[in-house]
């Protein structure tokens, strides 16, 4: 019985030792993988989109690296050319997680709107979602399929 317990403990130790630690984060992709101009579509990621809304709306996302800080703008957003301004961003693994505000002046009805982008880098593509909140209330959700804008040769 003692031998069985000892063997069981040894096997359990080997299994645990072979697993990657849950606390070890994946190495973050370099910021350069996200910087640039991305074009593609925004579509609704909710069961019942508003009547009359377009399913695939063309959008442009411009991301810049200013002194090690990622900033950017997605246009159009909520019908405005001011777009959604990225104010805070971090890279976790191969995903850009960014917080954005809507519009430049931040006045009027758009002031309490907050956007949480989660965009996964797949080489020449960014795919992900945006959760839109009005104050503390979940409001809308969008899905993105973007690719790097190609320059003319």
PyMOL commands that set and color helices and strands:
alter all, ss='L'
color gray80, all
select helices_A, chain A and resi 2-18+31-33+108-110
alter helices_A, ss='H'
color red, helices_A
select strands_A, chain A and resi 36-44+57-66+69-75+84-92+95-102+113-121+125-134+137-148
alter strands_A, ss='S'
color yellow, strands_A
deselect
rebuild
show_as cartoon
